[in-house]
Amino acid sequence: MNRPAATPSQRPAKPPLFIVFLGALVGLGPLTVDAYLPALPTMASTFDTRIEIVNYTVSLYLIGFGVGQFFGGSLSDQIGRKAVALVGLGIYVVASAWIVQADSIATVLAMRIVQALGGGFATVVSLAAIRDMYAPSEAGEKFAAVMMIMLLAPLLAPVGGAALLVISWRAIFVALALYGILLIAWYGLAIPETRVGPRQPISFTSTFRQCYEVLNRQIDERRIPARYAFAMALGAAVLMVFLANASYVYIEYFGFSASLFPYFFGASALALMIANLTSMKLLRRIDPRRLFRTGCAVQWLAIATLYVLTLLDRMTIIVFMPLIMLGIGSIGIINPAGNAVYMGYFKRLSGSAASVFTTALFVLGSGLGALTSVFFDGSLVPMTTLMFAAATVSNVLARQAARAPLPERD
């Protein structure tokens, strides 16, 4: 049997800087992707291979990250958040160190998958930990706060990566390994276990059963939680597709130098941070379903405009920047509001609920990102086509999901 959700009196005392730690932990994902984006052309030169091959290190990481999150979240429902996260962080550190001494692109590709599996195990517990510690009425604001802190990673990572690139692209992965070690020490020494109840035997069969239960959960005889999960995942896939192509877009297509790349890329992260800050304020007084639906509609409008202008060959950097900032920034409204409702439907299995959402996010995002490499033709059409498709389906699902009632209070 799975444990019931903790009541306020059962929840552990919140340690100092708990939300800051969760933001730092979740930030491991974007940090590991964004920090080395400026180094992709240099890595291609080092291993004497095509840039498209090196780009697969981004997509493979996202796939592995999704797989790690799928198993990590469900296992954390069985044995606790802390044990799963610490094992994942250990795997992440070892794989990062292995990449540092890699002598072939094949080794880098393989270790990126291992690195991603460990990172996925570690970061997925953050959503579940918030649900463990806060009631649904509080959770939305906390989700936004964690995401706000996490977004320092994509804002600062490319700048740090570009600085370390002056030494070597390998220095970037040394820094990532050290960051993983810091998180291990912080979690091990200062953060308690948030899951209340006895440990259960590890069961991978139960992992699949738990995730199926999440997907099959019905509200008013409709699978509303699954609609929220996939709407958020597809909305975030817009960002994932852009991540897989950002280096090419700014450095190759628009012709900016690698040293300027962090500033163009960071503008989108800044837009996301502003939207998250807005969410933190709006979720205190506006129905999260309304915010969720509005965020999805804004994203669709921005990406649809980007898509049409690309097809008409009317794309310039002056047009591209505000549209991509709006399309990506809207995720800062979509995800906090969506997670406030989605995670609230699960008084137990919060780890499994996090697994379903994050796995869908990274598998869909990485899959669509990989397709842009398959259909690469030197233009922005493959990228914007897939972003438009993701935003359109997300918007449809959001409109269906937001009609359902809010979760009951704990």
C-alpha angles and dihedrals in degrees: 000000000000118000121254118247116275117259117225090264092051096048115105118251111271111249121225114280091010094149091043090054093049089050090051091048095049088045089067089082101055091035091058092050103037101042094067100037092099088053098057096096090046091050090050089054093047093054095035094236138124121277090238089063092051089048087065088070086071096048094043090051091053092049093048090045090054093050091049091050092048093058097030097058095047093045089051088060087058106040105012139272098265099055093049093047095048092050090049093050090050091054090047093054094049093049092047091053090049091054090054091066097035115137098189139039088239090063091049091050092049095046092047087061092050091044089051094050090055093045091050092051090052104043101043092071091068096078091045092048091055090051089048093054104034137048118240091257089061099033099079093060091046092050089053092048093051091047090048091057092041090055091068084077098065090038096053103023098077090048091050091043092052090050093049090046087070086068098036139300086251090065088066091062092046087058091049091052090051091050089054091051090051091053091049091054094045094048094042096049107030112023122074128212108274099193110096119213140043123311118258128213113273109259124174089190088060089049091063092041092052093050091047089053089053093049092046096048108125131205114190088352092302130104092244098156090055089052090053092048095051095040090055092043093052092045089053090044086070086066093044092054090050091048091056090054105030095100092052094043097054103028103034107021100037093027102232122151123255089248091060094044095086092058095052092043092044091057090070091048089051090052089051091051092051091050091050091051088051090050092054089059099038096048089064092066111013128073106259090222090062092048091048094052092045093050092052091049092051091049092050092051093051095046093043089055090048090050095049094047090049092052090049090050091236096126121133130161090252090059096035098055101058093042095050090044090053094044093050096034091058088068085073088067097036101052103044092046093042094047092048088063100031098050090041090066090066117070086171132018090047089147091053090047089053089048093054094049098043094042091052089047097052098037093049093041095047093043093053090043090054090050090060088061091048092052095035110147103160094265133093093245098097091049097046093042092058092042090052092049091051094047092048095053090043091054093050093050092046093055090051095046098045092063092068123092122267119260118271118261118260 
